[in-house]
């Protein structure tokens, strides 16, 4: 019997629902089929197609490398996860050449007369906000001061909503005005003050939709505020009687991560307040937490001088990252999910491969403790603030 030329091969996808390819139809398979599905608007379909590409030898591997080089967001992270454990020389070269974190340098230093305790970058990537004795705005790309300014009170924490219209600040922790204040951006007009706390607040996070605010306090609780009604809608208790130092929320707003001086990290259903899981491997207080863009990985930085990387799906510890010689004050994950940035009391900023746990770079330009770091939405610019009274803007020189 003659071989049927129009029948699909092992990895081919066929349009239609019939058992055999319909007469005159086109088989949407092979690399052409993979390329077609990579053009889908569905990220899950794109990711599946990228994985399938590896079934087609060198040409398929080329597609994955191209996705790593030229795509962004979740698809770039998916390509990286497929490549990072491969041994081919050209794969390793591509990962090195297109990891811009290996090439970043300090582009400019902003001198401050006061201690800067926190920095944030606006969602459009244009504005840097710093907190200390008030809130100051800078042009992220030129380092020039902007007209926006809020003065004459201490600000220890600062978060900005995803739509870029709302700032939330936490005042001095141990003295002075430690209320939660809500500001309009860019006008600088105060919209609200949340005054019902009986305990000092140590951490803040605003939900992706901008409607609710979670606050971690010194009484081990997490209060969730409705910003429209200015009322607490739920309180999440579970940490021991220690400070809740760190909060992070997933991109879909469903999962809240908290870190405390009780040395634990807790995972919460943010919509219901239900405690989902507790991670317990740190030996001292947790200073900072972060969650990856795909909501599958949690990172925690601790006073025990280590960083731990957890798999949220399996509830397992993936890596313990060692290298800092002092408390780890802040951890942040790059927008593509491939890179972790940390900073701490040892005056350094460290850049880690989040998939392998390898330390890629150590930045030593600060001369005192580095309190916090922030990454721009496009993943190309890093900002750090330090007890040396400087803010540094990092990137690649054009």
C-alpha positions in Angstrom: 0.0 0.0 0.0 1.3 3.4 -0.9 2.4 5.6 2.0 -0.1 8.4 2.7 1.8 11.7 2.3 -0.8 13.9 3.9 -0.9 12.1 7.3 0.4 13.9 10.4 3.6 12.9 12.1 4.1 12.3 15.9 4.2 15.9 17.0 2.0 17.5 14.3 -1.3 19.2 15.1 -4.2 18.8 12.6 -6.9 21.3 11.9 -10.4 19.8 12.2 -11.9 17.0 14.3 -11.8 14.1 11.9 -9.6 11.0 12.5 -7.8 11.5 9.2 -6.7 14.7 7.5 -9.6 16.0 5.3 -9.0 16.0 1.6 -7.3 19.2 0.5 -6.6 20.3 4.1 -3.3 21.7 5.4 -1.5 20.0 8.3 -0.7 22.6 10.9 2.3 20.7 12.2 6.1 20.7 12.3 8.0 23.9 12.8 5.4 25.9 10.8 2.7 24.8 13.2 4.9 25.8 16.1 5.6 29.2 14.6 1.9 29.7 14.0 1.0 28.9 17.6 3.7 31.2 18.8 1.7 34.1 17.2 -1.3 33.3 19.5 -2.5 35.9 21.9 -2.9 33.1 24.5 0.3 32.9 26.6 -0.5 29.3 27.5 -0.6 28.3 23.9 2.6 30.2 23.2 4.4 28.4 26.0 3.2 25.0 24.9 4.3 25.7 21.4 7.7 26.8 22.6 8.2 23.6 24.6 7.1 21.6 21.5 9.7 23.3 19.4 12.4 21.3 21.1 11.1 18.2 19.4 12.3 19.5 16.1 16.1 19.5 16.6 18.4 22.4 15.9 15.8 24.4 14.1 13.4 24.1 17.0 16.1 25.1 19.5 16.8 28.2 17.4 13.1 29.2 17.9 13.5 28.9 21.7 16.8 30.9 21.6 15.1 33.6 19.6 12.2 33.8 22.1 14.8 34.3 24.9 16.6 37.0 22.9 13.7 39.0 21.6 10.5 38.3 23.5 9.5 39.7 26.9 7.5 38.8 30.0 6.2 35.3 30.6 7.2 34.0 27.1 10.8 35.1 27.7 10.8 33.4 31.1 9.4 30.2 29.5 12.2 30.2 26.9 14.8 30.8 29.6 13.4 27.9 31.7 13.8 25.6 28.7 17.3 26.7 28.0 19.0 27.2 31.4 19.8 23.5 32.0 21.0 22.8 28.4 24.7 22.2 27.8 25.1 23.3 24.1 27.7 26.0 23.7 25.5 28.2 21.6 22.8 28.1 24.3 25.2 29.1 27.0 26.6 31.9 24.8 23.1 33.2 24.1 22.2 33.2 27.8 25.3 35.2 28.6 25.0 37.7 25.7 21.4 38.5 26.3 21.4 38.7 30.1 21.8 42.5 30.4 22.2 42.1 34.2 25.8 41.0 33.5 26.5 44.3 31.8 24.8 46.9 34.0 26.7 49.7 35.6 25.9 52.7 37.8 24.7 55.4 35.4 24.2 58.1 38.0 24.3 58.8 41.7 21.7 61.1 43.3 23.1 62.7 46.4 20.7 63.1 49.3 20.9 65.2 52.5 18.7 62.8 54.4 18.4 59.0 54.7 16.4 57.4 51.9 14.5 54.4 53.3 12.5 53.3 50.2 12.3 53.8 46.5 9.6 52.9 43.9 9.3 53.3 40.2 6.1 54.4 38.5 4.3 51.8 36.3 5.1 53.8 33.1 8.8 53.5 34.0 9.4 57.3 33.8 9.4 58.4 37.4 11.5 57.4 40.4 10.0 58.1 43.8 12.1 58.2 47.0 11.0 58.5 50.6 12.8 59.9 53.6 11.8 63.3 55.0 8.8 63.3 52.7 8.4 61.9 49.1 10.5 63.2 46.2 10.0 62.5 42.5 12.9 62.2 39.9 13.0 61.6 36.2 14.3 58.0 36.1 16.2 58.5 32.9 17.9 61.8 33.5 18.0 61.9 37.3 16.4 65.4 37.3 14.1 66.5 40.1 10.4 66.8 39.2 7.9 69.3 40.5 6.1 66.7 42.6 7.2 66.8 46.3 5.6 66.0 49.7 7.6 67.4 52.6 7.9 67.7 56.4 7.1 64.3 57.7 9.0 61.0 57.9 8.2 58.3 55.4 9.6 54.8 56.0 7.7 52.9 53.3 6.2 53.8 49.9 4.1 51.8 47.4 2.4 52.9 44.2 -0.7 51.4 42.5 -0.5 49.6 39.2 -2.4 52.4 37.4 0.1 54.9 38.7 -2.5 57.2 40.2 -2.2 56.4 43.9 0.7 56.5 46.4 0.5 55.0 49.9 3.1 55.9 52.5 3.9 54.7 56.0 5.2 57.2 58.5 8.0 56.9 61.1 7.9 53.6 62.9 9.0 54.4 66.4 8.3 58.1 66.7 6.5 61.0 65.0 3.6 60.5 62.6 3.3 56.8 61.8 -0.1 57.0 60.1 -1.0 55.5 56.7 -1.5 58.2 54.1 -3.0 57.9 50.6 -1.8 60.4 48.0 -2.9 61.4 44.5 -0.1 61.1 42.0 1.1 63.3 40.4 -0.7 66.2 42.1 0.6 65.3 45.6 -2.8 65.9 47.1 -3.5 63.8 50.2 -6.7 61.8 49.6 -7.0 59.8 52.8 -5.4 59.1 56.2 -6.0 55.7 57.8 -6.0 56.3 61.5 -7.6 53.3 63.1 -4.4 51.4 63.9 -3.6 50.6 67.5 -0.2 49.2 66.5 2.6 50.5 64.4 2.8 49.4 60.8 5.9 47.8 59.3 4.9 46.8 55.8 2.5 47.7 53.0 1.2 46.3 49.7 -1.6 47.6 47.5 -3.7 45.1 45.5 -3.3 45.1 41.7 -6.8 46.6 41.2 -5.9 49.4 43.6 -9.0 48.8 45.7 -7.5 47.3 48.9 -4.4 47.8 51.0 -2.7 45.2 53.2 -0.7 46.4 56.2 1.6 44.3 58.4 1.9 45.5 62.0 3.9 44.9 65.2 1.1 42.9 66.8 1.7 40.0 64.2 -1.5 40.8 62.3 -2.2 41.9 58.8 -5.1 44.3 58.3 -6.7 44.6 54.9 -8.3 48.0 54.2 -11.0 48.9 51.6 -9.6 52.1 50.3 -13.1 53.4 49.2 -14.8 52.9 52.5 -11.7 53.4 54.6 -12.7 50.4 56.7 -10.8 47.2 57.7 -12.5 44.4 55.8 -10.5 41.5 57.3 -7.6 40.8 59.7 -5.3 37.9 59.0 -3.6 36.4 62.1 -1.2 33.6 62.2 2.3 34.9 62.8 3.7 34.7 66.3 3.9 37.8 68.4 6.5 39.5 66.3 6.6 42.2 63.6 5.2 41.5 60.2 8.1 43.0 58.3 7.4 42.1 54.7 4.4 41.7 52.3 4.1 40.8 48.6 1.0 40.1 46.4 0.7 38.0 43.3 0.0 39.7 39.9 -3.6 38.3 39.9 -4.3 39.7 43.4 -5.2 36.2 44.7 -2.2 35.4 46.9 -0.6 37.4 49.6 2.9 36.5 51.0 4.0 37.7 54.5 7.3 37.5 56.3 7.8 38.1 60.0 10.4 38.4 62.8 9.1 35.0 63.8 11.3 33.6 61.0 8.4 32.3 59.0 6.8 33.1 55.6 3.1 32.6 55.3 1.0 32.2 52.2 -2.6 33.5 52.3 -5.6 33.5 50.1 -5.9 37.3 49.8 -9.6 37.2 48.8 -10.7 35.1 51.8 -8.0 35.6 54.4 -7.4 31.9 54.6 -3.9 30.7 55.6 -2.7 28.3 52.9 0.8 27.4 54.0 3.7 28.3 56.3 7.4 28.0 55.3 9.8 27.7 58.3 13.4 27.2 57.2 14.9 30.6 58.2 16.7 30.8 61.5 16.0 34.5 62.1 13.5 37.2 61.1 12.4 37.7 57.5 13.0 41.2 56.2 11.7 40.9 52.7 9.6 38.7 50.4 8.8 38.6 46.7 6.7 36.5 44.4 7.5 35.7 40.7 5.3 37.0 37.8 3.9 33.5 37.2 3.1 33.2 41.0 5.0 29.9 41.2 8.1 31.0 43.1 8.6 32.9 46.4 11.8 34.5 47.6 12.6 35.5 51.1 15.5 37.6 52.5 16.4 37.2 56.2 18.4 38.5 59.2 20.1 35.1 59.1 22.0 36.5 56.0 20.5 34.0 53.6 17.9 34.1 50.8 15.6 31.2 50.3 13.8 30.3 47.1 10.5 28.3 47.5 8.3 26.5 45.0 4.7 27.6 45.8 3.2 24.7 44.0 5.2 21.9 45.6 5.7 23.8 48.9 9.4 22.8 48.8 12.6 24.8 49.3 14.4 25.0 46.0 17.6 26.9 47.0 19.3 28.6 49.9 21.4 31.4 48.5 24.4 32.4 50.6 26.8 35.2 50.0 25.6 38.2 51.9 27.5 38.8 55.1 24.8 40.8 56.8 21.0 41.0 57.0 19.3 40.8 53.7 17.0 43.8 53.6 15.3 43.5 50.2 14.7 41.0 47.5 13.0 41.7 44.1 12.3 39.6 41.0 12.8 40.8 37.5 9.6 41.2 35.3 10.6 38.2 33.2 11.0 36.0 36.3 14.5 34.9 35.5 16.6 37.1 37.8 16.6 37.9 41.5 18.2 41.1 43.0 19.0 41.4 46.7 20.7 43.9 48.9 21.6 44.2 52.6 23.8 45.3 55.5 27.0 44.1 53.8 26.7 47.2 51.5 26.3 45.1 48.4 23.7 44.4 45.7 23.7 40.9 44.4 22.3 39.6 41.1 21.2 35.9 41.0 20.0 33.5 38.4 16.6 32.6 39.9 16.4 29.3 38.0 19.8 27.9 39.1 20.7 29.9 42.2 24.0 31.1 40.7 25.2 34.5 41.8 25.9 36.4 38.5 27.1 39.8 39.8 28.0 41.7 43.0 27.7 45.5 42.9 29.8 47.3 45.5 29.4 51.0 44.7 27.5 51.9 47.9 29.6 52.7 51.0 27.0 51.7 53.7 24.0 49.5 54.2 21.7 49.1 51.1 18.1 49.3 52.2 16.1 48.6 49.1 16.2 48.1 45.4 13.5 48.5 42.7 13.4 47.3 39.1 11.7 49.2 36.2 8.7 47.6 34.5 10.7 46.9 31.4 13.4 45.2 33.4 16.2 47.4 32.1 16.8 49.8 35.0 17.7 49.1 38.7 17.5 51.6 41.5 19.0 51.3 44.9 19.0 53.4 48.1 21.5 53.3 50.9 22.4 54.6 54.4 25.2 56.4 52.6 22.5 59.0 51.7 22.6 58.2 48.0 20.3 56.7 45.4 22.0 54.9 42.5 20.4 54.3 39.1 21.8 51.3 37.3 21.6 50.3 33.6 23.5 49.8 30.4 25.3 52.8 28.9 24.0 53.6 25.5 
